[in-house]
Amino acid sequence: MQDDFDKTKSFEREAEILKVLGHPIRLKIVAGLLSEACNVKKIWECLGLPQATVSQHLALLKNKGIIEGRRSGVEVYYSVISDQSRWIIEALFQAPPSK
């Protein structure tokens, strides 16, 4: 059993992604951004949350390398850039196999 564990890998990055995605609002944001890139206004309108709250969560997701913002005129459109985050979200919402 001990040979199954990689002693050289720290798992810091993976733990950080799980920590960031562990918040319900951030999980909703990332899950929504997987289907389409959105600006802040659309995100806070869809979630029914204040813009300041959504902006704080977007800033954290961006700082952790999970999403990025792309400027289009005066608006910034956010999309998911972290493949690990994409896989985690897809696995969470994948239908369980039939018995």
C-alpha positions in Angstrom: 0.0 0.0 0.0 2.8 2.4 0.8 4.1 2.2 -2.8 0.8 3.7 -4.0 1.6 7.1 -2.5 3.9 9.5 -4.3 6.1 10.9 -1.5 7.6 13.5 -3.9 4.2 15.1 -4.9 2.9 17.8 -2.5 -0.7 18.0 -3.9 -0.7 21.7 -2.9 -2.1 22.9 -6.2 -4.8 20.2 -6.2 -5.8 21.0 -2.6 -6.0 24.7 -3.4 -8.3 24.1 -6.3 -10.6 21.9 -4.2 -10.6 24.6 -1.4 -11.6 27.3 -3.9 -14.3 25.2 -5.6 -15.6 24.1 -2.2 -17.6 27.3 -1.8 -21.2 27.0 -3.2 -21.1 30.4 -4.9 -17.8 29.8 -6.6 -18.9 26.3 -7.6 -22.0 27.8 -9.2 -20.0 30.4 -11.0 -17.5 27.9 -12.4 -20.3 25.4 -13.4 -22.1 28.2 -15.2 -19.0 29.5 -17.0 -18.3 26.0 -18.4 -21.4 26.4 -20.6 -20.6 30.0 -21.7 -18.4 33.0 -21.1 -20.2 35.7 -19.2 -19.7 39.2 -17.9 -20.1 40.2 -14.3 -23.5 41.7 -14.7 -24.9 38.5 -16.2 -23.3 36.4 -13.5 -24.7 38.4 -10.6 -28.2 38.7 -12.3 -28.3 34.9 -12.7 -27.2 34.2 -9.2 -29.3 37.0 -7.6 -26.3 38.3 -5.6 -24.9 41.8 -5.2 -22.2 42.7 -7.8 -19.6 43.2 -5.0 -20.1 39.7 -3.8 -19.8 38.2 -7.2 -16.7 40.3 -8.0 -14.9 39.1 -4.9 -15.5 35.5 -5.9 -14.4 36.1 -9.4 -11.2 37.8 -8.2 -10.4 34.7 -6.1 -11.1 32.3 -8.9 -9.0 34.5 -11.2 -6.1 34.7 -8.8 -6.1 30.9 -8.4 -5.8 30.4 -12.1 -9.3 28.8 -12.5 -10.8 31.5 -14.7 -9.6 34.4 -16.8 -11.2 37.6 -18.0 -11.2 38.6 -21.6 -11.9 42.3 -22.4 -14.4 43.1 -25.1 -14.9 46.8 -25.3 -15.8 48.0 -21.8 -16.9 44.6 -20.6 -14.9 41.7 -19.3 -16.1 38.1 -20.1 -15.0 35.4 -17.8 -14.3 31.8 -18.8 -12.8 28.7 -17.2 -9.2 28.0 -18.1 -8.3 25.3 -15.5 -8.6 21.9 -17.0 -8.5 20.4 -13.5 -11.4 22.5 -12.4 -13.3 21.6 -15.5 -12.8 17.8 -14.8 -13.8 18.2 -11.2 -17.1 20.1 -12.1 -17.9 17.6 -14.8 -17.3 14.6 -12.5 -19.5 16.2 -9.8 -22.5 16.7 -12.1 -22.1 13.6 -14.2 -25.1 11.2 -13.9 -24.3 8.2 -11.8 -24.2 4.9 -13.7 -27.5 2.9 -13.9 -27.7 -0.1 -11.7 
